[in-house]
Amino acid sequence: MGWDVTAGDLDGDGVQDLLISAPYADGPGDTRWSTMDLYLFFGRPAAAWQTVLAANGSADVIFYGGSNPVTSDSNFPGWDLACGDIDGDACDDLAFSAPHADGPAGDRNATGAIYIYYGRPRADWAPVYDTMGEVGPVADIEIYGADENDAIGGIDLAGSLGANVAKSLALADLTGDGRAEIIFGAVYADGPNNARNSCGDAYVVFGDTREALTQLITVRPEDPGRHADIAFYGAVEMDFFGFCLAVGDLDGDTFGDLTVGALYSDGPPPPAQRLRRRLRLLGPSARGLGPQLRRAGGRSRPPAPGARREQPRGLPAGGRRHRR
């Protein structure tokens, strides 16, 4: 419990509410092994907060994660959390990522997803929500990546918690209209026309009214539903652009400014020098890298995090399928 935490006023009472994700939680009745749960505690006076809250018994709202219906691999919803007012109703909305989700039909391996729940008065919140729709309502908005292995919304590059963990989801107002944009990265995405292997992408969906924001949003042009409004692409292969995001007013003009991290970008040197510099950076760990590269849709990929290695503190090896 505590993989990610955030706060926002999700019931519009002027008091911040607390959200906590639990990466090893096992879903309703412990029937979904390590599918990741999310707990919502509504704000309350200081005297009403207990010193210790047993999450599964005391949370006001529980969000259950899902898994691939064929492989049972976890989607890891709650990997990254964000709150912001997407629809401009003066009530914060909740977004969380599931980087291993498999697309709207379950057949797009680890494309990743963002799940969004509109804020509402406290009495209108259900006690349980379920991304699979089995024991509670599904999300108000679902956003999916473009291709297999894009893993939108963050990923664990090293295969163990806390090591090179991509946290790439934000809700923030970039346009000054009082509505938060939905901003997310895809570190393994391959740029325009999939021509830059793992350059990384980042996307923006503009905040809007609930009527204008459809239930399904995707960054894949041929998919039905609304699509991302802006796409940013990494400069060259293996930059892992979109690894992390931040928004703040950097120039004092009242508009939020977006900063996007690119974990392996090498700065100004010409592209021809990038590989040599990257190998020097990796040092001994670069030896034998070539044979470990996998193919995904005809494209070279880094080895799967957690594949064929012990993970005493990492996420379950059975769920680390996103680099096939």
Summary of the structure (lengths in Angstrom):
residues: 324
radius of gyration: 19.5
end to end distance: 28.2
largest distance: 61.5
contacts: 1115
relative contact order: 0.13
helix: 12%
strand: 28%
